Each structure stands twice: as structure tokens, then as C-alpha cells.
Amino acid sequence: MFDVLIFGGGVSGVSCALILGSAHKKDFARDKKIGLFTHQKASALQDAIFYNAYGINSGKWGSELLTESTLQLQLNYPHIEQIANEKVLKVSKTDNGFEILTNKNIYTSKIIVVAVGSSNLFSIDGLEQYIEPHQKSLPEKNRIQLKNTDHFVDDGIYVAGTLAGHRSQLAIAAGSGAAVGTDILVLWNNGLETHIHDSLR
């Protein structure tokens, strides 16, 4: 049983995982089991190059970021389980959370974070009831989002990135994933305001 499973190894998914991973020294997060499905074939980063993203070297390829970000996660927070080459197919509600069916395995988790793209090819059974047209995309692009209030979809379900209704910008996607991460930390900390910073002090 995972405490959190994140669907998607792009900007918002990895950003969420980094925030959750960085809280591992806090009592309320120390023993949490966190997983990330790093399936990235449909990531918008595959063909991207960045000149306008804060903190990213000018001319950085998105495909490099995909590799480097999961390596950063592995090196700094090895307790987060990265699940490669598996695609989430179905989510079912259970008494204790969710059962997640992939193309290879079955997992259980108390919380899920859906951080895949906003393509209308979205195909995770069990989440269709939350789909609506993307509110910030051109209608002709047929993008979708999951109905949410500040990333919260339903009990135990969060959404991040463009699927949360955000525009497709790296900085926005990263912030969206980080916001979900801090919301989950607040939940684990019994509702007390929580955020995580590393410091030289």
C-alpha cells in the first residue's frame, strides 16, 4: 500500500515527487511510501527547448530535463519508488483508497496524483466522470482537464499540470506539482500549514 502514487514523469509529476521526497526528515512524512510512474512517452517535454524558463539554462532540451529530473529524484530521495515502463489503465475506489491497474501490475494507494497530459486521448478508466473541456486551451485543440478545486478532484484524488486546467508552460506545471505536494504534506501534518525549504543555515 502506497501513501501516494503519482501518475506521470513529466514536469508536474516529478515536481510533486521532489516536494514530497524532501519532507522525509519530518516526523509526519518519514515513513510514507511514495511512488511515481515515470511513463513519459506523451510528455510535451520530448520536443521542447527552453529559453524562457526560470532557473533553466538557455537552450536546454526538454528531453534532457526528463532524464535529469528523475535522476535528481533518485539521487536525492531514493526512498521514492520510480516505476518505469508502466502505464496506468484503470483506477478503482476501495475501502482504504484506490486500486491502480497498469499494463503490468496492480498497486494500491491511499492518495493518487494524476499528472499526465491534457490530451483528449486520456484513457484512465475510473476517472472519466471528472473529465471536462480544458478551460484555458483553444477549443479546436480538444484538450481536457479534470474537474478540480485548487488541484483537489475528490477524496484522495489530486490533479496537477495541464490536466488541472493550467496553460502549458514549464514554470506553471512545476508550480502546480509543487502545490499539490505541499497540500499533501499539510494533510499528513494534520492540517497544519506546511512547506519545505532546504537552507544553508
One Martini backbone bead per residue (centre of mass of N, CA, C, O) as a GRO file, in nm:
protein
  201
    1MET     BB    1   0.090   0.041   0.028
    2PHE     BB    2   0.048   0.350  -0.067
    3ASP     BB    3   0.026   0.689   0.001
    4VAL     BB    4   0.154   0.770  -0.289
    5LEU     BB    5   0.055   0.809  -0.638
    6ILE     BB    6   0.216   0.909  -0.938
    7PHE     BB    7   0.106   1.022  -1.256
    8GLY     BB    8   0.389   1.104  -1.407
    9GLY     BB    9   0.724   1.211  -1.553
   10GLY     BB   10   0.694   1.506  -1.555
   11VAL     BB   11   0.695   1.809  -1.427
   12SER     BB   12   0.459   1.780  -1.214
   13GLY     BB   13   0.527   1.499  -1.101
   14VAL     BB   14   0.823   1.548  -1.010
   15SER     BB   15   0.770   1.796  -0.838
   16CYS     BB   16   0.595   1.651  -0.634
   17ALA     BB   17   0.807   1.437  -0.552
   18LEU     BB   18   1.022   1.635  -0.445
   19ILE     BB   19   0.856   1.749  -0.215
   20LEU     BB   20   0.793   1.485  -0.070
   21GLY     BB   21   1.089   1.388  -0.042
   22SER     BB   22   1.198   1.646   0.129
   23ALA     BB   23   1.015   1.544   0.398
   24HIS     BB   24   1.162   1.284   0.534
   25LYS     BB   25   1.243   1.433   0.825
   26LYS     BB   26   0.961   1.439   0.895
   27ASP     BB   27   0.749   1.284   1.097
   28PHE     BB   28   0.488   1.286   0.896
   29ALA     BB   29   0.692   1.160   0.639
   30ARG     BB   30   0.902   0.929   0.701
   31ASP     BB   31   0.693   0.659   0.639
   32LYS     BB   32   0.626   0.719   0.353
   33LYS     BB   33   0.485   0.583   0.056
   34ILE     BB   34   0.632   0.658  -0.263
   35GLY     BB   35   0.518   0.697  -0.607
   36LEU     BB   36   0.635   0.687  -0.966
   37PHE     BB   37   0.520   0.719  -1.281
   38THR     BB   38   0.756   0.748  -1.568
   39HIS     BB   39   0.577   0.781  -1.797
   40GLN     BB   40   0.682   0.981  -2.116
   41LYS     BB   41   0.588   0.965  -2.420
   42ALA     BB   42   0.366   1.224  -2.395
   43SER     BB   43   0.554   1.442  -2.338
   44ALA     BB   44   0.612   1.780  -2.409
   45LEU     BB   45   0.931   1.763  -2.366
   46GLN     BB   46   1.044   1.600  -2.610
   47ASP     BB   47   1.024   1.888  -2.810
   48ALA     BB   48   1.167   2.083  -2.621
   49ILE     BB   49   1.284   2.430  -2.577
   50PHE     BB   50   1.467   2.656  -2.348
   51TYR     BB   51   1.445   3.034  -2.279
   52ASN     BB   52   1.183   3.102  -2.050
   53ALA     BB   53   1.299   2.947  -1.786
   54TYR     BB   54   1.339   2.941  -1.469
   55GLY     BB   55   1.658   2.795  -1.396
   56ILE     BB   56   1.714   2.743  -1.703
   57ASN     BB   57   1.912   2.680  -1.939
   58SER     BB   58   1.974   2.809  -2.227
   59GLY     BB   59   1.862   2.562  -2.457
   60LYS     BB   60   1.715   2.348  -2.318
   61TRP     BB   61   1.619   2.027  -2.325
   62GLY     BB   62   1.349   1.838  -2.247
   63SER     BB   63   1.472   1.551  -2.267
   64GLU     BB   64   1.685   1.612  -2.048
   65LEU     BB   65   1.495   1.678  -1.814
   66LEU     BB   66   1.364   1.403  -1.788
   67THR     BB   67   1.626   1.259  -1.700
   68GLU     BB   68   1.739   1.454  -1.475
   69SER     BB   69   1.493   1.457  -1.278
   70THR     BB   70   1.493   1.151  -1.204
   71LEU     BB   71   1.783   1.152  -1.103
   72GLN     BB   72   1.748   1.359  -0.879
   73LEU     BB   73   1.541   1.191  -0.726
   74GLN     BB   74   1.722   0.942  -0.681
   75LEU     BB   75   1.962   1.085  -0.531
   76ASN     BB   76   1.792   1.246  -0.302
   77TYR     BB   77   1.516   1.030  -0.310
   78PRO     BB   78   1.530   0.692  -0.292
   79HIS     BB   79   1.247   0.627  -0.143
   80ILE     BB   80   1.136   0.675  -0.416
   81GLU     BB   81   0.939   0.501  -0.636
   82GLN     BB   82   1.029   0.409  -0.960
   83ILE     BB   83   0.800   0.345  -1.235
   84ALA     BB   84   0.870   0.183  -1.520
   85ASN     BB   85   0.698   0.096  -1.805
   86GLU     BB   86   0.412   0.207  -1.693
   87LYS     BB   87   0.056   0.212  -1.748
   88VAL     BB   88  -0.228   0.359  -1.664
   89LEU     BB   89  -0.569   0.218  -1.686
   90LYS     BB   90  -0.690   0.187  -1.377
   91VAL     BB   91  -0.933   0.310  -1.131
   92SER     BB   92  -1.023   0.200  -0.794
   93LYS     BB   93  -1.228   0.206  -0.540
   94THR     BB   94  -1.169   0.168  -0.191
   95ASP     BB   95  -1.167   0.151   0.151
   96ASN     BB   96  -0.837   0.260   0.148
   97GLY     BB   97  -0.868   0.379  -0.165
   98PHE     BB   98  -0.672   0.241  -0.431
   99GLU     BB   99  -0.678   0.075  -0.742
  100ILE     BB  100  -0.402   0.005  -0.970
  101LEU     BB  101  -0.395  -0.045  -1.316
  102THR     BB  102  -0.168  -0.182  -1.532
  103ASN     BB  103   0.011  -0.338  -1.791
  104LYS     BB  104   0.157  -0.524  -1.530
  105ASN     BB  105   0.000  -0.422  -1.261
  106ILE     BB  106  -0.093  -0.398  -0.906
  107TYR     BB  107  -0.205  -0.128  -0.699
  108THR     BB  108  -0.193   0.061  -0.388
  109SER     BB  109  -0.361   0.368  -0.261
  110LYS     BB  110  -0.456   0.652  -0.081
  111ILE     BB  111  -0.318   0.838  -0.304
  112ILE     BB  112  -0.366   1.040  -0.601
  113VAL     BB  113  -0.169   1.174  -0.884
  114VAL     BB  114  -0.262   1.347  -1.176
  115ALA     BB  115   0.020   1.401  -1.431
  116VAL     BB  116  -0.093   1.420  -1.710
  117GLY     BB  117  -0.202   1.504  -1.993
  118SER     BB  118  -0.460   1.699  -2.198
  119SER     BB  119  -0.551   1.490  -2.376
  120ASN     BB  120  -0.827   1.334  -2.539
  121LEU     BB  121  -0.674   1.041  -2.487
  122PHE     BB  122  -0.763   0.992  -2.224
  123SER     BB  123  -0.734   0.645  -2.047
  124ILE     BB  124  -0.862   0.630  -1.741
  125ASP     BB  125  -1.025   0.426  -1.575
  126GLY     BB  126  -1.242   0.593  -1.330
  127LEU     BB  127  -1.207   0.922  -1.442
  128GLU     BB  128  -1.431   1.025  -1.647
  129GLN     BB  129  -1.627   1.198  -1.455
  130TYR     BB  130  -1.399   1.449  -1.450
  131ILE     BB  131  -1.431   1.534  -1.734
  132GLU     BB  132  -1.339   1.837  -1.916
  133PRO     BB  133  -1.298   2.109  -2.068
  134HIS     BB  134  -1.056   2.316  -2.136
  135GLN     BB  135  -1.034   2.652  -2.008
  136LYS     BB  136  -0.721   2.737  -2.156
  137SER     BB  137  -0.800   2.628  -2.438
  138LEU     BB  138  -0.843   2.572  -2.750
  139PRO     BB  139  -1.109   2.416  -2.882
  140GLU     BB  140  -0.957   2.280  -3.136
  141LYS     BB  141  -0.764   2.099  -2.938
  142ASN     BB  142  -0.926   1.912  -2.738
  143ARG     BB  143  -0.889   1.965  -2.444
  144ILE     BB  144  -0.846   1.850  -2.107
  145GLN     BB  145  -0.988   1.814  -1.774
  146LEU     BB  146  -1.010   1.802  -1.430
  147LYS     BB  147  -1.218   1.841  -1.197
  148ASN     BB  148  -1.137   2.126  -0.980
  149THR     BB  149  -1.005   2.251  -0.657
  150ASP     BB  150  -0.706   2.332  -0.628
  151HIS     BB  151  -0.638   2.013  -0.735
  152PHE     BB  152  -0.904   1.904  -0.617
  153VAL     BB  153  -1.124   1.638  -0.693
  154ASP     BB  154  -1.121   1.412  -0.460
  155ASP     BB  155  -1.102   1.179  -0.251
  156GLY     BB  156  -0.757   1.118  -0.300
  157ILE     BB  157  -0.766   1.334  -0.550
  158TYR     BB  158  -0.523   1.466  -0.772
  159VAL     BB  159  -0.417   1.745  -0.984
  160ALA     BB  160  -0.169   1.822  -1.247
  161GLY     BB  161  -0.119   2.066  -1.458
  162THR     BB  162  -0.291   2.066  -1.748
  163LEU     BB  163  -0.514   1.874  -1.615
  164ALA     BB  164  -0.590   2.127  -1.412
  165GLY     BB  165  -0.602   2.389  -1.629
  166HIS     BB  166  -0.331   2.466  -1.735
  167ARG     BB  167  -0.086   2.598  -1.889
  168SER     BB  168   0.183   2.531  -2.121
  169GLN     BB  169   0.421   2.567  -1.873
  170LEU     BB  170   0.684   2.487  -1.693
  171ALA     BB  171   0.643   2.671  -1.441
  172ILE     BB  172   0.347   2.593  -1.395
  173ALA     BB  173   0.380   2.286  -1.366
  174ALA     BB  174   0.576   2.293  -1.128
  175GLY     BB  175   0.390   2.453  -0.934
  176SER     BB  176   0.157   2.254  -0.934
  177GLY     BB  177   0.309   2.010  -0.816
  178ALA     BB  178   0.404   2.157  -0.558
  179ALA     BB  179   0.124   2.223  -0.448
  180VAL     BB  180   0.035   1.932  -0.408
  181GLY     BB  181   0.260   1.850  -0.220
  182THR     BB  182   0.184   2.053   0.010
  183ASP     BB  183  -0.105   1.952   0.053
  184ILE     BB  184  -0.019   1.670   0.151
  185LEU     BB  185   0.152   1.765   0.390
  186VAL     BB  186  -0.081   1.897   0.540
  187LEU     BB  187  -0.242   1.641   0.574
  188TRP     BB  188  -0.016   1.485   0.735
  189ASN     BB  189  -0.013   1.755   0.941
  190ASN     BB  190  -0.310   1.798   1.040
  191GLY     BB  191  -0.353   2.089   0.872
  192LEU     BB  192  -0.082   2.217   0.889
  193GLU     BB  193   0.109   2.442   0.777
  194THR     BB  194   0.322   2.350   0.487
  195HIS     BB  195   0.673   2.368   0.403
  196ILE     BB  196   0.974   2.322   0.194
  197HIS     BB  197   1.318   2.396   0.289
  198ASP     BB  198   1.628   2.453   0.202
  199SER     BB  199   1.941   2.532   0.385
  200LEU     BB  200   2.244   2.691   0.488
  201ARG     BB  201   2.180   2.695   0.810
   0.00000   0.00000   0.00000
